[in-house]
Amino acid sequence: MALELSAMSPRRLYARVAAGVDGPLLAIAVALVSLGLATLYSASYDLPARVNGQAVNLLVAFALMWVVAQMPPQTLMRFAVPAYVAGVVLLVAVAIFGEVVNGARRWLHVGVTRVQPSEMMKIAMPLMLAWWFHRHEAGLRAREFCVAGVLLAVPVLLIARQPDLGTAVLVAAAGFYVIFFAGLSWKVLAGLGTAALASLPPVWGLLHDYQRRRILTLLDPTQDPLGAGYHIIQSTIAVGSGGITGKGWLKGTQTHLEFIPEKHTDFILAVFSEEFGLIGVGLLLVLYLLLIARGLMIAANAPTFFTRLLAASITLIFFTYAFVNIGMVSGVLPVVGVPLPFISYGGTALATLFVGIGILMSTQKHRQLVQS
């Protein structure tokens, strides 16, 4: 394929590369990752290699996006079951052979590198459930929704056991969106909500000590200002100190005096807020809203039940990422270790997000192709 591309004229080469790439989606993604690189440069001012590594991650992510964007939905459907099964097998392998880092077993060594299988479930889960409901579209009954619930519960429980509450929440949300859009009744939703509230006391007993501390710290961070409350206190100070216009790029005192923990990953929004202020955060929120609006527009125009479910759930995954991270950094939600989409440092998460963008582009490109 490389030889074929090199033999083309510049105009044909551009047309070939641009084929299937949705302009609005690409523009929004480029704007977000550009803000992300600028913020990461400030957050990692003493470690420029981190920025170079993120640039390499971006190249890989864009390549994955382009490849997925060329795939017709029928091809994506064929990957649904193998991707789900492979993800569950890898999660089981993590539970048995995974590397323990900071008390959590989340990583698996594969050859010369290591992977986090829970990340791939953010795509494999909605892909599998969209395939399942598409297959039974003609007669969706309680049985199909119960099977979908089991398919969702297995990887979520395996991820929560690692423990990785943040990723478990994202995978659960991704699967729930598919089930909801497939036609889950409001009566069932009300019943599930009631059951969830009733299960809070026993679930509290199953949480790890650090997870309980995170929830209690949310209610009153000052009860442990140098321990569990440190993250929230420092992040809210940084967010507030940015004011309306911010302190300026590379001029964040909380950032460069090392007060903000995990400032290149989970709390990078605190860095962004301090340096670009309320105006910068407003711009960031507008970009996320544009991304979600474009994704939902693509989902509404999708030609098949499978593509509608998949595109809508992928879009709302982006929303969940942003909502949880912003709530976490601002002290509204517990600290659960969810990165800010397209902004935070990290290769696996970035690749997952751009695969999602590629799926939306594939849906848009093949919207005229109605499956018989």
FITI-716668 format. One record per residue (C-alpha): residue in three letters; z, y, x. Coordinates in steps of 0.02 Angstrom, whole numbers, plus 50000, padded with zeros to 5 digits. Each point is the difference from the previous one (the first is absolute). Layout:
<pts>
{pt ALA,{Z,Y,X}}
...
</pts>
This chain:
<pts>
{pt MET,{50000,50000,50000}}
{pt ALA,{50037,50118,50146}}
{pt LEU,{49824,49973,50068}}
{pt GLU,{49927,50034,49828}}
{pt LEU,{50095,50165,49985}}
{pt SER,{49952,50056,50176}}
{pt ALA,{49814,49975,49959}}
{pt MET,{50006,50115,49848}}
{pt SER,{49952,50184,49998}}
{pt PRO,{50147,50122,49987}}
{pt ARG,{49960,50037,49817}}
{pt ARG,{49990,49815,49952}}
{pt LEU,{50155,49964,50103}}
{pt TYR,{50098,50134,49907}}
{pt ALA,{49937,49935,49832}}
{pt ARG,{50050,49822,50049}}
{pt VAL,{50175,50051,50057}}
{pt ALA,{50028,50115,49851}}
{pt ALA,{49946,49867,49875}}
{pt GLY,{50143,49957,49885}}
{pt VAL,{50114,50136,50069}}
{pt ASP,{50070,50109,49861}}
{pt GLY,{49994,50181,50059}}
{pt PRO,{50152,50068,49904}}
{pt LEU,{50110,49853,50049}}
{pt LEU,{49948,50013,50182}}
{pt ALA,{50030,50188,50004}}
{pt ILE,{50176,49981,49928}}
{pt ALA,{50043,49858,50120}}
{pt VAL,{49936,50099,50151}}
{pt ALA,{50101,50152,49947}}
{pt LEU,{50158,49895,49984}}
{pt VAL,{49982,49909,50166}}
{pt SER,{49959,50165,50086}}
{pt LEU,{50165,50073,49938}}
{pt GLY,{50081,49837,50053}}
{pt LEU,{49934,50009,50179}}
{pt ALA,{50054,50182,50017}}
{pt THR,{50175,49959,49937}}
{pt LEU,{50012,49843,50107}}
{pt TYR,{49951,50102,50154}}
{pt SER,{50148,50114,49968}}
{pt ALA,{50119,49857,49958}}
{pt SER,{49946,49905,50157}}
{pt TYR,{49978,50148,50117}}
{pt ASP,{50087,49906,50140}}
{pt LEU,{49899,49840,49967}}
{pt PRO,{49815,50046,49994}}
{pt ALA,{49953,49816,50014}}
{pt ARG,{50062,49979,49821}}
{pt VAL,{49870,50124,49937}}
{pt ASN,{49864,49911,50100}}
{pt GLY,{50056,49836,49924}}
{pt GLN,{49990,50073,49825}}
{pt ALA,{49824,50062,50037}}
{pt VAL,{49950,49822,50045}}
{pt ASN,{50085,49938,49841}}
{pt LEU,{49896,50125,49901}}
{pt LEU,{49838,49939,50076}}
{pt VAL,{50043,49821,49953}}
{pt ALA,{50055,50056,49825}}
{pt PHE,{49839,50097,49969}}
{pt ALA,{49898,49849,50058}}
{pt LEU,{50094,49888,49879}}
{pt MET,{49974,50126,49860}}
{pt TRP,{49812,50003,50032}}
{pt VAL,{49986,49810,50004}}
{pt VAL,{50097,49979,49838}}
{pt ALA,{49901,50140,49917}}
{pt GLN,{49839,49900,50028}}
{pt MET,{50068,49845,49912}}
{pt PRO,{49953,49977,49818}}
{pt PRO,{50145,49963,49880}}
{pt GLN,{49941,49820,49983}}
{pt THR,{50033,49976,50186}}
{pt LEU,{50172,50079,49984}}
{pt MET,{50038,49878,49859}}
{pt ARG,{49960,49853,50113}}
{pt PHE,{50129,50063,50125}}
{pt ALA,{50139,50015,49869}}
{pt VAL,{50072,49824,50003}}
{pt PRO,{49978,49968,50188}}
{pt ALA,{50080,50168,50043}}
{pt TYR,{50148,49969,49885}}
{pt VAL,{50029,49822,50063}}
{pt ALA,{49983,50055,50182}}
{pt GLY,{50124,50142,49969}}
{pt VAL,{50130,49885,49922}}
{pt VAL,{49979,49872,50141}}
{pt LEU,{50023,50136,50130}}
{pt LEU,{50155,50064,49909}}
{pt VAL,{50073,49825,50005}}
{pt ALA,{49955,49991,50186}}
{pt VAL,{50091,50166,50027}}
{pt ALA,{50155,49928,49915}}
{pt ILE,{49996,49851,50120}}
{pt PHE,{49926,50065,50163}}
{pt GLY,{50002,50190,49981}}
{pt GLU,{50067,50119,50131}}
{pt VAL,{50166,50083,49960}}
{pt VAL,{50002,50188,50032}}
{pt ASN,{50152,50106,49952}}
{pt GLY,{50068,49859,49893}}
{pt ALA,{49840,49975,49900}}
{pt ARG,{49874,49859,50016}}
{pt ARG,{49834,50084,49955}}
{pt TRP,{49879,49971,50144}}
{pt LEU,{49897,49849,50050}}
{pt HIS,{49919,49978,50171}}
{pt VAL,{49816,49953,49987}}
{pt GLY,{49919,49977,50169}}
{pt VAL,{50023,50155,50107}}
{pt THR,{50060,50111,49859}}
{pt ARG,{50120,49997,49854}}
{pt VAL,{49966,50030,49815}}
{pt GLN,{50104,50044,49848}}
{pt PRO,{49936,49883,49863}}
{pt SER,{50092,50095,49864}}
{pt GLU,{49878,50145,50023}}
{pt MET,{49849,49894,49953}}
{pt MET,{50085,49953,49835}}
{pt LYS,{49984,50181,49943}}
{pt ILE,{49813,49964,49983}}
{pt ALA,{50002,49811,49973}}
{pt MET,{50123,50014,49854}}
{pt PRO,{49897,50115,49886}}
{pt LEU,{49842,49909,50055}}
{pt MET,{50073,49832,49945}}
{pt LEU,{50069,50063,49834}}
{pt ALA,{49840,50095,49958}}
{pt TRP,{49902,49839,50032}}
{pt TRP,{50122,49901,49891}}
{pt PHE,{49988,50117,49851}}
{pt HIS,{49812,50018,50019}}
{pt ARG,{49984,49812,49993}}
{pt HIS,{50099,49993,49836}}
{pt GLU,{49936,50164,49928}}
{pt ALA,{49934,49916,49842}}
{pt GLY,{50172,49939,49944}}
{pt LEU,{50150,50082,50082}}
{pt ARG,{50161,49925,49932}}
{pt ALA,{50181,49991,50051}}
{pt ARG,{49960,49852,50113}}
{pt GLU,{49882,50103,50109}}
{pt PHE,{50129,50138,50019}}
{pt CYS,{50137,49874,50045}}
{pt VAL,{49890,49922,50135}}
{pt ALA,{49962,50174,50066}}
{pt GLY,{50186,50035,50007}}
{pt VAL,{50028,49844,50105}}
{pt LEU,{49855,50045,50115}}
{pt LEU,{50081,50170,50025}}
{pt ALA,{50179,49937,50021}}
{pt VAL,{49964,49876,50142}}
{pt PRO,{49943,50125,50134}}
{pt VAL,{50119,50136,49941}}
{pt LEU,{50150,49884,50022}}
{pt LEU,{49938,49943,50170}}
{pt ILE,{49981,50180,50058}}
{pt ALA,{50169,50054,49929}}
{pt ARG,{50080,49855,50093}}
{pt GLN,{49940,50065,50171}}
{pt PRO,{50079,50125,49949}}
{pt ASP,{49870,50136,49968}}
{pt LEU,{50046,50086,49838}}
{pt GLY,{49871,50139,50020}}
{pt THR,{49850,49884,50017}}
{pt ALA,{50068,49886,49864}}
{pt VAL,{50006,50150,49881}}
{pt LEU,{49820,50048,50044}}
{pt VAL,{49933,49822,49976}}
{pt ALA,{50096,49983,49837}}
{pt ALA,{49929,50166,49940}}
{pt ALA,{49823,49949,50049}}
{pt GLY,{50014,49841,49899}}
{pt PHE,{50086,50084,49853}}
{pt TYR,{49860,50128,49984}}
{pt VAL,{49872,49862,49980}}
{pt ILE,{50106,49911,49869}}
{pt PHE,{50029,50163,49907}}
{pt PHE,{49816,50048,49996}}
{pt ALA,{49955,49823,49947}}
{pt GLY,{50086,50036,49834}}
{pt LEU,{50185,49964,50016}}
{pt SER,{50080,50051,49837}}
{pt TRP,{50128,50139,49989}}
{pt LYS,{50123,49882,49915}}
{pt VAL,{49995,49887,50152}}
{pt LEU,{50022,50152,50113}}
{pt ALA,{50152,50055,49901}}
{pt GLY,{50072,49824,50013}}
{pt LEU,{49970,49995,50187}}
{pt GLY,{50081,50170,50020}}
{pt THR,{50153,49943,49904}}
{pt ALA,{50010,49841,50104}}
{pt ALA,{49984,50100,50160}}
{pt LEU,{50145,50112,49950}}
{pt ALA,{50105,49848,49954}}
{pt SER,{49963,49919,50168}}
{pt LEU,{50062,50147,50103}}
{pt PRO,{50178,49934,50026}}
{pt PRO,{49947,49829,50067}}
{pt VAL,{49858,50078,50102}}
{pt TRP,{50125,50119,50079}}
{pt GLY,{50096,49849,50062}}
{pt LEU,{49842,49928,50080}}
{pt LEU,{49957,50158,50097}}
{pt HIS,{50034,50010,50187}}
{pt ASP,{50139,50116,50056}}
{pt TYR,{49878,50127,50073}}
{pt GLN,{49903,50004,49836}}
{pt ARG,{50158,50036,49901}}
{pt ARG,{50044,50139,50123}}
{pt ARG,{49828,50078,49976}}
{pt ILE,{50025,50008,49812}}
{pt LEU,{50178,50069,50012}}
{pt THR,{49942,50124,50131}}
{pt LEU,{49868,50063,49879}}
{pt LEU,{50141,50053,49882}}
{pt ASP,{50101,50085,50138}}
{pt PRO,{49923,50007,50175}}
{pt THR,{50149,50097,50068}}
{pt GLN,{50116,49849,49984}}
{pt ASP,{49923,49931,50160}}
{pt PRO,{49911,50147,50085}}
{pt LEU,{49982,49915,50169}}
{pt GLY,{49955,49829,49930}}
{pt ALA,{49911,49951,49841}}
{pt GLY,{49987,50181,49941}}
{pt TYR,{49926,50068,50162}}
{pt HIS,{49817,49970,49955}}
{pt ILE,{50009,50088,49832}}
{pt ILE,{50106,50145,50062}}
{pt GLN,{49886,50039,50148}}
{pt SER,{49839,49979,49901}}
{pt THR,{50059,50117,49861}}
{pt ILE,{50055,50128,50130}}
{pt ALA,{49826,49993,50078}}
{pt VAL,{49913,50014,49831}}
{pt GLY,{50107,50148,49949}}
{pt SER,{49985,50091,50167}}
{pt GLY,{49810,50006,49983}}
{pt GLY,{50014,50127,49860}}
{pt ILE,{49842,50063,49915}}
{pt THR,{49881,50012,50149}}
{pt GLY,{50083,49886,50127}}
{pt LYS,{50050,50033,50181}}
{pt GLY,{49826,49967,50067}}
{pt TRP,{49914,49852,50080}}
{pt LEU,{50096,49930,50150}}
{pt LYS,{50144,50120,49962}}
{pt GLY,{50114,49889,49896}}
{pt THR,{50174,50008,50074}}
{pt GLN,{50069,49851,49905}}
{pt THR,{49849,49901,50060}}
{pt HIS,{50000,50046,50183}}
{pt LEU,{50188,49996,50020}}
{pt GLU,{49995,49817,49943}}
{pt PHE,{50104,50022,49842}}
{pt ILE,{49874,49914,49885}}
{pt PRO,{50008,49809,50012}}
{pt GLU,{49840,49896,49988}}
{pt LYS,{49906,50164,50004}}
{pt HIS,{49830,49919,50036}}
{pt THR,{50010,49870,49860}}
{pt ASP,{50110,50004,49845}}
{pt PHE,{50062,50180,50022}}
{pt ILE,{49842,50084,50060}}
{pt LEU,{49999,50103,49838}}
{pt ALA,{50157,50088,50063}}
{pt VAL,{49904,50052,50156}}
{pt PHE,{49853,50058,49894}}
{pt SER,{50113,50097,49881}}
{pt GLU,{50093,50088,50140}}
{pt GLU,{49842,50058,50087}}
{pt PHE,{49886,50037,49851}}
{pt GLY,{50128,50043,49866}}
{pt LEU,{49980,49996,49812}}
{pt ILE,{49819,50057,50010}}
{pt GLY,{49955,49855,50113}}
{pt VAL,{50091,49874,49891}}
{pt GLY,{49910,50072,49848}}
{pt LEU,{49833,49972,50087}}
{pt LEU,{50051,49822,50041}}
{pt LEU,{50047,49966,49818}}
{pt VAL,{49833,50071,49942}}
{pt LEU,{49908,49880,50116}}
{pt TYR,{50099,49852,49933}}
{pt LEU,{49965,50055,49820}}
{pt LEU,{49814,50014,50040}}
{pt LEU,{50002,49826,50077}}
{pt ILE,{50086,49926,49847}}
{pt ALA,{49886,50093,49879}}
{pt ARG,{49844,49939,50091}}
{pt GLY,{50065,49822,50003}}
{pt LEU,{50040,50000,49815}}
{pt MET,{49829,50074,49963}}
{pt ILE,{49920,49856,50096}}
{pt ALA,{50109,49875,49907}}
{pt ALA,{49952,50074,49831}}
{pt ASN,{49814,49981,50040}}
{pt ALA,{50015,49825,50074}}
{pt PRO,{49881,49875,49917}}
{pt THR,{50111,49845,49989}}
{pt PHE,{50178,49955,49954}}
{pt PHE,{50032,49943,50179}}
{pt THR,{49942,50163,50080}}
{pt ARG,{50093,50108,49873}}
{pt LEU,{50164,49909,50030}}
{pt LEU,{49978,49999,50189}}
{pt ALA,{49947,50181,50018}}
{pt ALA,{50138,50065,49886}}
{pt SER,{50136,49901,50088}}
{pt ILE,{49939,50050,50175}}
{pt THR,{50002,50183,49946}}
{pt LEU,{50177,49988,49933}}
{pt ILE,{50056,49915,50161}}
{pt PHE,{49953,50162,50089}}
{pt PHE,{50105,50094,49871}}
{pt THR,{50148,49882,50026}}
{pt TYR,{49991,50017,50189}}
{pt ALA,{50004,50190,49990}}
{pt PHE,{50128,50010,49860}}
{pt VAL,{50126,49884,50084}}
{pt ASN,{49984,50080,50172}}
{pt ILE,{50014,50179,49934}}
{pt GLY,{50148,49952,49892}}
{pt MET,{50082,49912,50148}}
{pt VAL,{49979,50146,50121}}
{pt SER,{50058,50128,49873}}
{pt GLY,{50156,49899,49957}}
{pt VAL,{49949,49954,49823}}
{pt LEU,{49972,49814,50035}}
{pt PRO,{50088,49878,50118}}
{pt VAL,{49932,49976,50176}}
{pt VAL,{49893,49843,49985}}
{pt GLY,{49881,50016,50148}}
{pt VAL,{49837,50050,49915}}
{pt PRO,{49876,50100,50107}}
{pt LEU,{49910,50156,49938}}
{pt PRO,{49822,49941,49962}}
{pt PHE,{49866,50055,50125}}
{pt ILE,{50128,50108,50092}}
{pt SER,{50129,49884,50078}}
{pt TYR,{49968,49908,50163}}
{pt GLY,{49958,49816,49984}}
{pt GLY,{49845,49892,50019}}
{pt THR,{50032,49863,49871}}
{pt ALA,{50046,50119,49859}}
{pt LEU,{49853,50114,50042}}
{pt ALA,{49879,49853,49997}}
{pt THR,{50068,49945,49831}}
{pt LEU,{49979,50174,49927}}
{pt PHE,{49820,50015,50059}}
{pt VAL,{49957,49827,49936}}
{pt GLY,{50061,50067,49832}}
{pt ILE,{49885,50151,50020}}
{pt GLY,{49858,49880,50041}}
{pt ILE,{50033,49902,49840}}
{pt LEU,{49988,50160,49898}}
{pt MET,{49838,50044,50088}}
{pt SER,{49930,49827,49966}}
{pt THR,{50045,50018,49816}}
{pt GLN,{49914,50169,49992}}
{pt LYS,{49845,49940,50093}}
{pt HIS,{49975,49848,49888}}
{pt ARG,{50050,50081,49835}}
{pt GLN,{49825,49972,49928}}
{pt LEU,{50006,49814,50038}}
{pt VAL,{50068,49913,49845}}
{pt GLN,{50053,49823,50032}}
{pt SER,{49931,49875,49877}}
</pts>
